[in-house]
């Protein structure tokens, strides 16, 4: 089984009327260190859906969760559509983040920020290796007094 890995792509200028000369014949190519990748083109995944994930891979994922599970064709098609829409939304939002940074390069931090802000998701192991700070709930004095009162009444019982 051969795996097709994403390939670097050329990003087009955001403004076709831009005459600043900052582009490379209508676009720029990813340079050193940062990598811009493209999703497989429609129809290249081997599945009838033509999306990022094909029916066979979806069935493999379902079998990992429950080997006896069978899905209807409508359910498969709906899940494939949801996956494609999710990926399209994340990539589009991440590209807007990169554009906001005035960069032609889509970086991991753009995707991370999009996932965290829009979907409250964090994928560990990518980007910075810093630990995310855990916000400990602040306990007010009034809360401590209520807890003490509850403990006191429980001891009496």
C-alpha positions, 0 to 999 in steps of 0.5 A: 500500500503506497501513501501519497504525501502532500506536495508543496504548492504555489500560493497565488497572490491575494490581489491580482491587481497587485503590481508591487512585484512581490510575487513570483509570476503570480504566486510564491513557492514555499521556502526553507523550513516552512512547508505549504501542502495541498490536499489531494485533488478531487478524484485522486483518493481512489474513492467515489467521493473524491475527497480527502478520505475515501470510503475504504479508509473510513471503513477501516477507521470504523472497524478499528472502533467496532469490527462488527459495525456496518454502515449504510451507504448514506451514512458513509457519504454523510461522514465523508462530506462532513470530513471534507467540509471540516478540512476545507473549513480548517484550511480556509480559516488557517489560510486567513490566519497566515494572510493576516500575518502577512505571510504567503506560507501556511504554518502549523501555528495557523492550523493550531490557532484555527483548531483551538479558537474555532473548535476548541481542539488542541493537537499535541506534538505539533508546533511549539513543545511548550506545555499549555498552561492549566488555569486553576479556578480561583477560589474566593473567600465566600466560596471557602466559607460556604465549604467550611459551613458544609463540612461543619454541618456534615460533621454534626450529622 
